[in-house]
Every structure is written in structure tokens, then in C-alpha cells.
Amino acid sequence: MTGPLPRPRGALAALEPYIPGRSAEEVMERFHIRTVIKLGSNENPLGLSPRVRRALIRSLDRIHHYPDGDCTRLRERLAERLGLSPGHFCVANGVDNVLTCVGLAYLDAGDRCVVGAPTYTAYVGLARLLGAIPVEVPLRDWRYDVQATVAAAAGAKAVIVCNPNNPTGSALRHDEVQELLERIRPEVLVVLDEAYAEWADDPGFPDSVALLRRHPNLMVLRTFSKIYGLAGLRVGYAIAAPEIIGALNQVREPFPVDRLAQAAAEAVLDDKAYVRASFENNRRGKAALAKAFTGLGLRHLPSQANFILVNLERPAAEVAERLLERGVIIRPGGMWKLPTWARVTIGTPAQNAHVVAALASVLEKTRRGRPRARGGRR
């Protein structure tokens, strides 16, 4: 067929599509191996909660019915847990879908949207897709620079802060977020993306719900993909003043969360044993990986999340490719303009030991085969 084709929106020319981490299935097929340790996408390594499995089975006979578009029961459960009203919550198909709703509801073409750098790349992509202007504020010592963020927000419509930050694992403390909110104009929407909040063990980590009660321009994002182990079912939510939630509901999809995902989210909220086991596995595994990286002579950053950013001191994409051959998936840092750094998810003790051994082997081979590259961005 010849002739002109429909032209996509001009904004697409400026977009860098988000490239997800490799799947275990892809690596198994490519290298003809049966077992793959996937530590590249920050998933919960403990697998499915038994309560979730039972809830999914009970829900199967009803999947011919549409789900509750308002996620009524889940919002009621979340409201009860956090001491808010159901009107403070908007539940959607993962935090990425919530972010899309935020952009559609609040960003006009030409609006400035302040983000950190490096951080979750979807923020910049969303702004550009909508014709807004992303304003990237470099991190300072690998942490959000509160003063620089406040200055950049002077003419902005929105500020997005990933806390703990992906990919660095750093986190602003309660007093720092409070300072940010007090110094930013109340007309600016401040989005605090807390996808990794449940992993944090710093006593100074923000009480975001308390901050929300005092700052009606604050929106908090949470997800069931991380500590709750539902990454494959996609459930995320926003917490904000009912007026802000109302704007999100105007642009969200009619049925944003499927029936099985809602049942799973409701079930895992009650599974305190699963969440505690996940947290403790992460706490111990993070310490073990940090010690192992130090033993390998690799600089790494302290983390409040379920991953560690480590400097491999050589092109991380090449190291990651060699690890794939050994059945290990990590996330090289090229997408964050950190070419010698890699993000490694905390796994089970056995998985952590395997990735350390595989990494040591690959690094030794590359050390013998080529001179070291200079370190990544500081």
C-alpha cells in the first residue's frame, strides 16, 4: 500500500518511549535457560500472598461482570486505614495510570512541571506528551534539592517528587517535605510519589497523610505493585483533597481497575504477615547486598527502597547483558544518564547470593578484558 498515512501528534516527536525491564520469559527463551532471577523491576521477590490467591480464585466466577468502576470497597478500606474519607482516594490501573489522570486533569500545554533528575522517567514523558514543559532539577548529593526545587516551582503548575526516589533510593525527611510545601505557592500541585514508601525504615520518613491534612495542594501516590506484590495486576491510587480527586475522576477511565485486581488489593491489605515478611526480607537483603558490593569494591548509595543503585565502574549495559547469559536481570542506568551505574532489586537470600556471585564473575572477566571506564555522574 502506498500513499500518505495519518500523522501522529507532534508531541510524540519529543518523546522517549518508556522501556520496561526485561521479563524473565524473554530471557529464558533467548538464552534457553529454565531459571531466571529477575532483579531489575523492583518487584516483591516473595511472590503471591496466599490470601490473594484465595481471593482471586473466589472472584473467577464473576469476571463476566464489569468491575466496580469506583473501587468502592477498596476506597473505603483505605480511608478507614488512613483516617480519611473515601472521597480522598482515586484508584486506577497502577500509579502510571494515576499519573496520566493527573496530567490530563492539571497540565495544559505550556505549563511548567518540576521534576528531579535523575528520577522516574515517566514524569518527563507525561509532561511532554501533554505539551507541558518539564523542568528538571538536578539532585544534590543524590537527594532532592529542596531549595532548588522551590525556586524552580515559582512559575510552575505542578511539582512531582518521587520519595523514596527511583533510581537513587534516597528519601526526603518529614521536615524537608514540610519545608517544600510551606515555601511553594498553594496554587501549585505538589505530587509526592510514594510508590516505595512501605519499604522505608528511616524514622524521619514523612507522615504524608498528616502533611496532606495541612496542605490541600498536596497529592500522595501509593501502589500495590511493590511491597504488596501485585505488580502484575496494576493497582495504584492517589490521596488528595476531595476537590482534587474530583478532577481526576473526571478524566479517569470508566473501569480503571479490573475485578480480579480489586479483589487482590482488598485481600492483601489484611495480610499483615505477608507485608511484615516482605519488609524484613528487604531489610536484611539490603544490608547483605550493600556489604557484598563493598566487598567487590563498588560504590553504592544508601537506599530507603527495595533496590540499590551501584556504580559498576564500566558500561553497565554490557555487564547487564553478560548477566542475562547467567540468568540474572538487573537494570542498567543508561535511561537515567548514568551509564556505569545499575539498579539492583533486593531479592531473597538465595537470589541475592546468586546475583553477587554472577556479578563478581562478570566483573572479573571485564576487568581482565578491558580498562575500567570512568565513574558515572556524581
ChimeraX attribute file (.defattr): number of C-alpha atoms within 10 A of each C-alpha:
attribute: neighborCount
match mode: 1-to-1
recipient: residues
	/A:1	3
	/A:2	4
	/A:3	4
	/A:4	6
	/A:5	6
	/A:6	5
	/A:7	6
	/A:8	8
	/A:9	8
	/A:10	10
	/A:11	14
	/A:12	14
	/A:13	10
	/A:14	11
	/A:15	14
	/A:16	13
	/A:17	10
	/A:18	11
	/A:19	8
	/A:20	9
	/A:21	15
	/A:22	16
	/A:23	14
	/A:24	19
	/A:25	12
	/A:26	11
	/A:27	22
	/A:28	16
	/A:29	10
	/A:30	11
	/A:31	12
	/A:32	11
	/A:33	13
	/A:34	11
	/A:35	13
	/A:36	19
	/A:37	22
	/A:38	26
	/A:39	25
	/A:40	22
	/A:41	20
	/A:42	25
	/A:43	22
	/A:44	24
	/A:45	20
	/A:46	17
	/A:47	12
	/A:48	15
	/A:49	19
	/A:50	13
	/A:51	16
	/A:52	24
	/A:53	14
	/A:54	13
	/A:55	20
	/A:56	18
	/A:57	12
	/A:58	12
	/A:59	15
	/A:60	11
	/A:61	9
	/A:62	11
	/A:63	11
	/A:64	8
	/A:65	9
	/A:66	11
	/A:67	19
	/A:68	16
	/A:69	16
	/A:70	17
	/A:71	22
	/A:72	15
	/A:73	14
	/A:74	20
	/A:75	21
	/A:76	16
	/A:77	16
	/A:78	19
	/A:79	17
	/A:80	12
	/A:81	11
	/A:82	11
	/A:83	10
	/A:84	18
	/A:85	17
	/A:86	19
	/A:87	18
	/A:88	20
	/A:89	30
	/A:90	26
	/A:91	29
	/A:92	30
	/A:93	20
	/A:94	24
	/A:95	23
	/A:96	19
	/A:97	19
	/A:98	24
	/A:99	23
	/A:100	21
	/A:101	23
	/A:102	24
	/A:103	21
	/A:104	18
	/A:105	18
	/A:106	15
	/A:107	20
	/A:108	15
	/A:109	12
	/A:110	15
	/A:111	18
	/A:112	22
	/A:113	28
	/A:114	27
	/A:115	27
	/A:116	26
	/A:117	22
	/A:118	22
	/A:119	26
	/A:120	21
	/A:121	19
	/A:122	15
	/A:123	22
	/A:124	23
	/A:125	20
	/A:126	22
	/A:127	26
	/A:128	21
	/A:129	19
	/A:130	18
	/A:131	19
	/A:132	21
	/A:133	21
	/A:134	22
	/A:135	19
	/A:136	16
	/A:137	20
	/A:138	17
	/A:139	19
	/A:140	13
	/A:141	9
	/A:142	19
	/A:143	19
	/A:144	26
	/A:145	17
	/A:146	19
	/A:147	13
	/A:148	14
	/A:149	24
	/A:150	21
	/A:151	13
	/A:152	19
	/A:153	24
	/A:154	14
	/A:155	14
	/A:156	22
	/A:157	21
	/A:158	22
	/A:159	24
	/A:160	22
	/A:161	23
	/A:162	25
	/A:163	28
	/A:164	29
	/A:165	27
	/A:166	26
	/A:167	26
	/A:168	25
	/A:169	24
	/A:170	23
	/A:171	29
	/A:172	21
	/A:173	16
	/A:174	17
	/A:175	13
	/A:176	18
	/A:177	21
	/A:178	18
	/A:179	13
	/A:180	18
	/A:181	23
	/A:182	13
	/A:183	16
	/A:184	20
	/A:185	17
	/A:186	13
	/A:187	11
	/A:188	18
	/A:189	23
	/A:190	25
	/A:191	22
	/A:192	21
	/A:193	23
	/A:194	23
	/A:195	25
	/A:196	26
	/A:197	24
	/A:198	19
	/A:199	22
	/A:200	23
	/A:201	13
	/A:202	11
	/A:203	9
	/A:204	13
	/A:205	19
	/A:206	21
	/A:207	14
	/A:208	19
	/A:209	17
	/A:210	11
	/A:211	17
	/A:212	18
	/A:213	13
	/A:214	12
	/A:215	17
	/A:216	18
	/A:217	20
	/A:218	23
	/A:219	25
	/A:220	21
	/A:221	27
	/A:222	22
	/A:223	29
	/A:224	24
	/A:225	22
	/A:226	22
	/A:227	27
	/A:228	25
	/A:229	24
	/A:230	24
	/A:231	18
	/A:232	11
	/A:233	18
	/A:234	21
	/A:235	26
	/A:236	25
	/A:237	24
	/A:238	27
	/A:239	28
	/A:240	25
	/A:241	20
	/A:242	16
	/A:243	12
	/A:244	23
	/A:245	21
	/A:246	16
	/A:247	16
	/A:248	25
	/A:249	19
	/A:250	12
	/A:251	14
	/A:252	21
	/A:253	14
	/A:254	13
	/A:255	15
	/A:256	20
	/A:257	23
	/A:258	20
	/A:259	21
	/A:260	19
	/A:261	22
	/A:262	23
	/A:263	22
	/A:264	26
	/A:265	23
	/A:266	19
	/A:267	19
	/A:268	23
	/A:269	18
	/A:270	13
	/A:271	15
	/A:272	11
	/A:273	11
	/A:274	21
	/A:275	20
	/A:276	12
	/A:277	13
	/A:278	23
	/A:279	19
	/A:280	13
	/A:281	19
	/A:282	26
	/A:283	18
	/A:284	13
	/A:285	23
	/A:286	25
	/A:287	14
	/A:288	17
	/A:289	23
	/A:290	20
	/A:291	14
	/A:292	17
	/A:293	20
	/A:294	13
	/A:295	11
	/A:296	15
	/A:297	12
	/A:298	14
	/A:299	17
	/A:300	20
	/A:301	16
	/A:302	18
	/A:303	24
	/A:304	25
	/A:305	30
	/A:306	30
	/A:307	29
	/A:308	26
	/A:309	24
	/A:310	23
	/A:311	25
	/A:312	26
	/A:313	21
	/A:314	21
	/A:315	23
	/A:316	24
	/A:317	18
	/A:318	14
	/A:319	20
	/A:320	20
	/A:321	15
	/A:322	20
	/A:323	19
	/A:324	21
	/A:325	17
	/A:326	21
	/A:327	21
	/A:328	23
	/A:329	26
	/A:330	25
	/A:331	24
	/A:332	28
	/A:333	22
	/A:334	14
	/A:335	15
	/A:336	17
	/A:337	13
	/A:338	18
	/A:339	23
	/A:340	23
	/A:341	27
	/A:342	27
	/A:343	24
	/A:344	25
	/A:345	27
	/A:346	28
	/A:347	26
	/A:348	18
	/A:349	15
	/A:350	10
	/A:351	18
	/A:352	21
	/A:353	16
	/A:354	17
	/A:355	23
	/A:356	16
	/A:357	13
	/A:358	19
	/A:359	21
	/A:360	16
	/A:361	15
	/A:362	18
	/A:363	19
	/A:364	12
	/A:365	13
	/A:366	17
	/A:367	13
	/A:368	9
	/A:369	9
	/A:370	9
	/A:371	10
	/A:372	13
	/A:373	12
	/A:374	12
	/A:375	16
	/A:376	17
	/A:377	12
	/A:378	8
